Amino acid sequence: MITNIRCIVIDDDELDRLVLLLHLKQYDNIEVVASFDSAEKAIPYLDLPIDLLITETELKGMNGLEFRKLAHKIPACIFISSHPEMAIKSFEIDTLDFIPKPLKTDRFHISMQKLFDFFEMKEKCECFDALLGENCIKIKEGSNIYQVKITDILYLEALKDYTRIVTPEKNIAFWIPSEIFYTKVILIHL
């Protein structure tokens, strides 16, 4: 699991912002980098490495939805709003979750679990990409090591305890023990 999630919070209602910050303090791995009462004040923070944006949808001046479009590089965004009709619009712009106000502890906890699952999956994907390199898998057959592009795999054939990988190049077929193959390669679908 990710060790430290850097977060910025935007809400123009001071009481709601303080309640949100109190909820966030329950999670040791979430670091609130800054808290703002307007989206405009948060703009300079877009150049920093931020992992999570939590914002109200309706703000004075630039609203939360407009700010999210500017903050598209921030991987995760959670909207908190007293306007439930804004939920659909929020999910159209890459949102992890939408929490209606007033903020309830159990609902906030569900959202944080989604967040942790998201970063765990993101971390696994990054590790998998590092293992694969440029969309390739390395297969050891005997004393030879082959590098096979995933896009070159025509099909996989399950044969009892082995998996056969068939590629178009000279009809190469690799026979891999199934438990090894599924442990290392099935992550493609995560």
N, C-alpha and C positions, 0 to 999 in steps of 0.2 A: 504494500500500500504506500502511496505517496507520503513522504514525511512532512512536508510543509506546503500548504496551499495559501498563496498570497492573495488577499481579497481587498476590494474596495467596495464601499457601501455608499449609496446615494438615496436619500429620502429627505424631502423638504419639511416633513413633519418631525420636529425634534423628539417628541415623545416616542413615536414609532421607531425612529432611528436608534434611540437609546435602548428600547426593548429588543430590537434586532441585535444590537451589539452585545447585550446581556446574554442572549441566546447563543451567539457565536463564541462567547468566552467558555462555554461548556466543552468546546472541542479544541484539544491541545494542538492539533495539527493545522488549525486555521489561524493564520496571522492576518489581522486587519491592518493593512498598510495605511489606509486613510478612510475618513468618513466625511461626506459632503452633504450640504443642503441644496446643492444645485448641480446639474450636469456640467455646466460651463466651468465650474471650479475643478472638476475632475479631468478635464481635457489634458492638462500637462502630464498626468499620470499614465497616459496611453503609451508613452515611450518606455515605461518601466515593465519589467517582467511580472505581469499580474496573471493569476490563474483563474480568478473568480470575480465576477461582477454581480452584486446584488443591488437591484435598483427598483424604485417605485416606477410604475408606468407613467403616471400623470405627475409631472413636475412643472413648476413655474419656469418659463423660458423654454429651453430645449427639453422635450420629454424623454422618458427613459427609453422608449422605442427608437427614437432618433439617435440617442447616445449609443445604444447597442450597435447600430449600423456603423458608427464611427469606431467603436471598440470591437470590431469583428475579429481582431487578433487574440482577444481574450478567449480562451478555450471554453469556459463555462459561464453561463448567465442564468440567474434566477431572478424572476420578477416577483415583487411583493406589491399587491395593489388592493385598494378598496373598490376597484372598478372591475368586477369579474368579467364584464363584457370585453375587456381588453385581452383576455387569455388567448383567443384565436389569433389576433394580430401578433401577439408576442411569440407564439410558436412558429409563425411564418418567417421569423428572423433568427433562427438558430438559438432556441432557448432550451435550457435543461429542465426548468420547472417554473410553474406559476403558482404562487401561494396567495390565497385571498386573505385580506385583513378582516378582522383583527387576527394577528399572528397567534396561532395555537401551538403549544409545545410539541404535541404529538405529530402534527402536520409538518412542523419545521424539522423534526427528527427524520421523518420520511424523506423530505427533500435532501437532507444532509446524507442520508444513506444512498440516494440516487447519485449525489455528487461523488461520494467515495467510490461507488461502483464505476462511475464514469472515469475517474482518474485511474482506478485499478486497471480497467480495460485499456485505457490510453497508454499506460505504462507497459502492459503486456504487448500491445501492438508495436510500440517503439522497440521493445526487446526483440520481438519477432522480426521486425524490419532489419534490425542490426544483424540478426542471425542469417537472414536470407540475403542480405546485401542488396543487389539490384534485382529483386524479384526472382531470385534463384534459390534452389536448395542444393546442398551438397550431399551426395550419396556415395558411400563407400561400399564397393563391391569387390571382395577379395582384397588385393593389395592396391587396387586402383580407386581414385577418388574422382567422381564425375560431378560437374556443376550443370544442373538442368534448370533452364528457365521455366518458371511456372506456366507461362503462356505456351510453351512447347509441349506440355503434357496433353496428349490426346485423350487418354482415359486411364482410370485406375481399375484394376481388376482384383477383387478379393478372392484369394485361393487358400482356403482353410487357414493356416497359420502364417501365410505370406501375403504381401500385397505386391502386385506387378504394376509398374509404372511404364506406360507405353508412350514413346515419343516418335515423331515422324523421321527423325534423323537416323537413317540406316536401320530403321525398325529396332532401335535399342529398347530392350526391356530390362528393367531392374527388378530383382526379386528381393524384397525387404521383409524381415520378420514383422508381422502386423503390429505387435505391441510397440515396437520401436517406431514404426511409421506413424501410427496414430498418436503417439505421445509427442512427436516432434512436428509433424506436418499438419495435423488436424487443426492446429491453432489458426490456420489460414481463415477458417470460418468464424472465428470469435469476433 
